[in-house]
Amino acid sequence: MFSIYILTYNEELDIAACIESALLSDDVVVVDSYSSDRTVEIASRYDIRVVQHRFESHGRQRTWMLEEVPAKHDWIYILEADERMTPELFQECLEAIKTSEYVGYYAAERVMFMGSWIRHSTQYPRYQLRLLQRGKVWFTDYGHTEREVCEGATNFLKETYPHYTSGKGLSRWIDKHNRYSTDEAEETLRQLQQGSVNWRELFFGRSEVQRRRALKDLSLRLPFRPLVRFLYMYFFLGGFLDGRAGFTWCTLQAFYEYLILLKVWELKHMPLPPVDDSAQQGQADETTVDATTLSSSS
């Protein structure tokens, strides 16, 4: 058996269905980032554990979860609130953990959007590391998301999981990706200044994950990125085969790329706000007072 950890923040619309899909495991833990809606209330109705930790970043949240939240089993599956565990995937995971050859397994998502599976324009299969051996995998930050660091070999699962990426409405999707674009802009600028394209992995990478990451590094350097991304997804990948949902998805992704470009421009050209010397002096005075008070108290 393996434990299932569910990451949440304001997921009252999705959390019940997600938990119910995860109850195939005898150890389900909701790791909440202090939601302000009814997420914790709803999760607490189930016979599972609910813990809370202040969100810092995606990578740090996952690493904290793996290091600090006790698990009943040595293997853990990480589930997002808008994703679902399926019986077929669960059974394959049970078979996978019987071997000690690998420390982690990637699973491919099926993006569900506007009531349809967006198979073509989402670069299916897109893999995420979901099943991992405790103590052998942790996470670092990359843009608005995270990247895994594995102490050992990894493999791929055949079964997929559904990802209801806009289950809370398009307004929520746009608001979320507006926030994401800020982190992506900072990572993009860092990559442009310090990083490079790994051409070997782009053409000869051993896995889809390596090739996709090298392709992302290349895409950061392309002119007219939003237009290129739309044409690539809609025509080259076959997004037109996904119908109206596919066209909408490709348009939103191009818009997201444009937001990132705008925020990169801001980082490079917009002046930083002036430093208020008087405010800094005031803070220094307060620090001196606090230090004096502490000293006298002791």
N, C-alpha and C positions, 0 to 999 in steps of 0.2 A: 504494500500500500504506500501511497505518497500523500503528503499534505498539500492543501491548496490555499494559497494566500491571495486575497482579493484586495486590490488597491482602490481606494475611493476618495472622492471629494465632491460633495453635492451631487450624489447619484441616486436621489430618491425615486426617479422614474425607472431606473435600470436594476437597482440592487436586488430586489426580490427575485426577479427572474434569473439573475446571475447566481445568487446563492443557491437557488433550487437546482440549477444545473450542476452545481459543484457538490451537492450533497451525496454524490456517488462515493466521495471520500469520507472517512470517519474523522477527519481533522481539517476543518475549514476555519480560516482566520480572516476576518476583515481588518485591514490596516487602513484606518481613516485619518485624513489630514485635517481634522477638526472641521467637519462639514457644518455649514450654517443652516442646512435644510433638515429633512427628516431621515437622512441616510442612516444614522446610528440608531434611531428609534426603530426603524423598520428592520435593520439587521439584528437588533437585540431580540426580536420575536422568535428567532431561530435558535436551535441548540448548537450554537457555534461560539467562538471567541471573537470579541471585538476589542481592538486596541487602538489608541490614538497617538499620533506623533506629528508634531509641527512640520509642515512641508518646507524643505529647503530647495531641493531639486529632484528630478526624477532619479538620477543616479544615486544620490545620497539617501533618498527615501528607500530605495530597494536594498542598498547595502545595510542601512540601519535595520531594516526588517529582517534580513537574513542573519544578522549578527546578534540582535537583541530580542527577537520574538521567538520563544521556544517552539519547536516543532515536534510533533509526535513521531515523525518519520525522518529518515535520512534524505529522502528525495522530496523536492518541492516543485509544485507547478504554480507559476505566477499568472493570475487571471485579472484582466482589467474589468471594471464594472460593466462596460458595454460589449463585453465578449461573453461567449458561452462555452462551457465544457459540453462535449457530446459523448454519448455512451461509446461510440466507436473510437474516439480519440482517447477516452479514459482507458479502454481495454488495451490499446496499443501502448500507452504509457506504462501500464502494469507489466507488459512484456518487456519493454525497453529497460526498466530498472532492474531486471534480473541479471544483467551483465554488468561487470565493473570496468568494461573496456572504455566507456565514455563517461565524461563528467557532466555533459549537458546535451540537450536535444532541441533542435529548431522545429517549429511548427509553422505552417503557412496559414495566413488568414484569408477568409473569404469576406471581402468588404461588401456589406449590405447597405444599399443607398437607394432612397426613394422606392422602397419595396422590391428592389432587384439586387441580384448578385452582380457587382461590377467586375466581371472576370478579366476583360481585356485591358482596359485603361488603367488598372491598378498594378500592372506589371506582375500579375499572378504567375507563378507563386512567389509571394514576398514572405520571407521567413523571419520570425522573431524567436529568440531563445526563450523558451517558456518552461521546459522541464530541466531541472538542475539538481546536482548533488550538493548538499549543504557543506560549506567549508571549502568548496572547490571553485566556486564562481562568485564574483562580485561585480559591481557596476560602477562606471565612471560617467561623467556628464559629457554630452555632445549636443551642442545647440539646445533646442528645447526638449530633447529627449535624452537617451542614455545609450551607452555601449557596454557590452559585457566583456569581462576579462576572465578567461578560463584557465585553470591550472590542469590542463589535460586535453584529450581529444574530444571532439564533439561530433554529433551525427544528426540526421534529419528524420523526422517522423513523416509517414505517408498521409495520415489523416489530417484534416484541416479543422479550423474552428471559425464560427461566424463572428464577425465584428460589425456591430450596428453603429457605424460611425456618426450618423446624424439622427440617432433615435430621439434626441431631445430637441430637434428642430433645426432649421437652417440658421436662424438667428444665433442660437447657441454655438453652432459650428463656426460661424463667421467671427463671433466674439472670441472664441477660444483660439482660432488661428491668427487673429490679430495679436493676441498675447504671444503666441508661439513665434511669430515672425520677428519679434524683438530679439529673442534668444538666438534665432537662426541668423539674424543680421550680424550679431556679435561674433558668432562662430564662423560665418562666411568671411568677414573681414579678417579674422585671425588666420583662416586657411589661405586667403589670398596673399597675406603678408608673410606667412611662415611655412605654409604647406606646399605640396606639389602633387601632381597626378602620378599614381603608380601605374604606369603603362603595362607593366608585366601582369599585374593582377587584373587589369581591365580586359585584356585579351586572353590571358592564360590562367586566370584565377582558378583555384581548385574547387571553389564552391560558388553558388549563386550569391551568397552574402558578400564574399570578397569582390566579385565583379560589380555588384550593385554599389558598393561603397566607393570603388574606384570611379565608377560612372558618375556618382554624385560629385566627387572632387573635380572631375572634368567639367560637369555641367555648371559649376560655380564660375568657371572662366569663360563661358560662352557668351557672345554678344546676343542681345535680344532674347534673354533667357525665358521670359514669360511666353513669348510667341513660339520659341523653339519647343518649350515644354508642351504647349497645347498641340502643336503639329505632331510632335513625337508620340504623345499619348493617343491622340484622336485618330491619326492616320497610320503611323508606323506600328503602334501596338494594337490597333484595331478597335479603338474606343467607339467608333461609329457603329460597331456591331452590338454595343450595349444600349442602343436606342437613346431615348430622351435622357434617361438617367446618366448614360455615358457622356453625352454632350455636356450636361450640367456639371458632372464631376470634373471633366477636363477643363471647363471654363473656371471653376472654382480653384483648381490647382494652379492655373496660370495666374489668376488673381493673387493667390498666395505668394507666388514667386515675385510678382510685382511689388507686393508689400515689403518683401525682404529687400529687394533692390532699393526701394525708397528709404528704408531704414538704414541700409548700408551707406547711402548717400548722406543721410543725416549724421551718422557717426563720423564721416570723413570731412564734412563741410560745415556743419552747424557749430557755432562757437559754444564752449562750455559756459554755464552761468558764472558770473563773477563771484569771487569768494568774498564774503562779508567778514572783514577783519575784526570789526567790533563784536560780531557774534562769536567768532572764534575766541576772542579775548574773554568774553563773558563765560564761555564754556570752560576756559582755562581757570578763571576765577572760581567757578563752581566746583571744579575738580579739586582746587586747592582747599576750599572750605570743607568739602567732603572728606578729603584726606586728613585734614586737621581734626575734624570731628571724630573720625575713626580712631585716630591716634590717641585723642584724649579719652575716648571711651575705653580703650584698652589700658 
